[in-house]
Amino acid sequence: MADRVLAMLEGLAAITDGFAVDQLTHSLQTATRAEKSGADPEMVVASLCHDIGKFVSVPNHPRIAAEILRPYVRDEIVEVIVAHQDFQGRHYYHHFGGDPNARDKYVDQPWFSLAATFADEFDQNSFDPDYDTLPLSHFEPLVRQVFAKPRHLI
């Protein structure tokens, strides 16, 4: 499984979606920020993989990424990844006529704070071509560790 995930991550290098960095670099920056903040291994790997669904489909990428992660990470992290676009929307939904307060519908969820931290501190800031980004090779052992064995089968 880790080999497939790493290959999908490498495939993100071909997707820019109009940003200043490609989606692999964005994912690496997000994971770098998570690691530097002291996030646990599951959160770091989820940060790395949060946009992996874009390898398949941009519009529903959060759900795809969450389903890839679901057997390997705790449930609150899965929920963060499913909802991350709505949390990220605070920073850009207004440009497209969306509700920048879309995250508010999750305010009573126990993972709300984790999702806000992910979106505002890790994800949103990770489009910087000058950021000191750790390479995929740095995260490979962690990816192999997390994806080595499912926590549970669905």
MOWOQUI-V404268 format. One record per helix or strand. SS is the DSSP state (h for helix, s for strand). FROM is the first residue (numbers start at 0). LEN is the number of residues. Records with the same first field share a line. If there is no record, write none. Layout:
BEGIN
SS=FROM-LEN + FROM-LEN
END
This chain:
BEGIN
h=1-13 + 22-14 + 40-9 + 51-4 + 60-9 + 74-17 + 92-4 + 101-5 + 111-12 + 135-11
END
